[in-house]
Amino acid sequence: MNNLDKILEKIEAEGQARIAQIRKETDEKAARLEAETDAVIAGLEAEAAALLKKEAEEIRSRARASAAMKSREILLGEKAALLEEVYAKAEAELLALPEKEYADFLARLAASAVAERVNTVRFLQEEYRDEAFAEELSGEYVLLFSGSDRDRVGEAVLASVKEQVASVVKNPPALVLGKETVSIAGGVVVRYGDTETTCSIPVILAGLRDGLDPAVMKLLLDGKGQ
């Protein structure tokens, strides 16, 4: 083997060694790059998973809030319907009272309205010395009913109101049965001059609702739970 062959062999050997070294370094760099890429991908996947989880929680939270609101709306609607049913039944039962009981009930309403008005007017008269108040006391207090109630219980209610007012009011005013009728489901209207106190059954029940609604609802819900 001549010197040229030795030189060529050496060059080839050195080239093979260099190629092997380059391949090794390349493989190492590729492995590091792959590992780094895998880490980045894993990080991105973790971030995406966390984001998806957060979005899912937000969606669930909104869904729960929406469901709770809808449930409250439904419950409130049911409560309102239950209350309306209760008061409609109460009104129907009052209107269906036996004649004497119904007349006594209306008489108590009217007597209370007359006594309260007379006492108020007398207080104002004494407080302000205004003769206009005296004129009201010297006038007539008129009891007005629906057409059917006037015919059925008007006279009986008037007689009872006179008796009740006389027992609590000194020098009671004149009380008369009105000739005209009023458009109310049931009850009585007390008119004095241009002023009226409406004691119709719907108005009476409406006036009691603020105080009665919580108690009525509790009874309804307790009853539904049994």
Phi, psi and omega in degrees: 000128181274177183297327181295319180295320179297319180296317181296319179297318180297317179299318181295318181296315179297322179295317179297319179296318180295318179299318180297318178297317179298316179299318180298312180297320179296316179298319179296315178297317179298318179296316178297316180297320179295317179296316178298318179298317179298320180295317179297315180298317179298319178297315178297319179297320179295316178298317179296319179296317179296319179296316179297320179296316179298315179297321179296318178297319178297318178297316178297319180297315178296321180296317179296318179297318179295318179295319179296318179296316179297320179297318178297319179299316180296316181296317179296320178297318179293320178299314181299318180295319179297316180296316179300321179296318180297312183289327176295320178293318179298317179297316180297320181291323177296317180293335183265008178301150173305152189306314182294316179297320180295317179296318178298320180297313180293324180296320178296319178298311183293317181298319179296318180295318181294311182299318180296317180294315181298314180296322178295314181297318180294323176296315180294323179296315179290326183286320187247356179053042183259123182290343178299326179291323179297324180297322179295319182292334179272354180269193182258142171260121188255131176264125182243139182229169168292164183303314182290320180292324180298315181290325187276315188228002185307308183294320181294320179294316180301313181299318181291321180297317178303315182294315182293317180295319180298333182280345183236349183236126177284135183051065184294154179285169177289136179240131182224159176270121182294144178281328179277165179243166180236156182270082176228153182293327180176157183119204183210149175244129178257120182248133175224106184067236179265007184250144179227146168244118182268117178246044177288156182298316177300320180293319179298313180295320179297322180291338181269349191296321181303320180276329186271331186307311180300318181292318179296316180297320179298317178297319180296312182293320177298321180293323181287337181278351183278000000 
